[in-house]
């Protein structure tokens, strides 16, 4: 992977990061729900809606963390290196998922462990 490719990926990740931050912000502010968790007990209907919003926001946060971590690795020069075994992740993997932290082998192992 050359510098130009890395710069392109970084641009894309930065774009995604900005977009995610806006979305999370919108979700977390909500409309009428506010961010005060204590008040949820009194308003059961709203609490469910808030929960849906909040779990959507949580999912986006997870994605945001991946994107930020990938950007960090690009900056450190460790992008494309497997976090488990230190081998190159491979461009084919990164093309499918530009935030992939693991090489194909470790990814497979992780998936097997998840199931077990
Ligand atoms: Zn690996």
Boltz pocket constraint, residues with backbone or C-beta under 6 A from the ligand:
constraints:
  - pocket:
      binder: B
      contacts: [[A, 82], [A, 83], [A, 84], [A, 85], [A, 86], [A, 87], [A, 102], [A, 103], [A, 104], [A, 105], [A, 106], [A, 107]]
      max_distance: 6.0
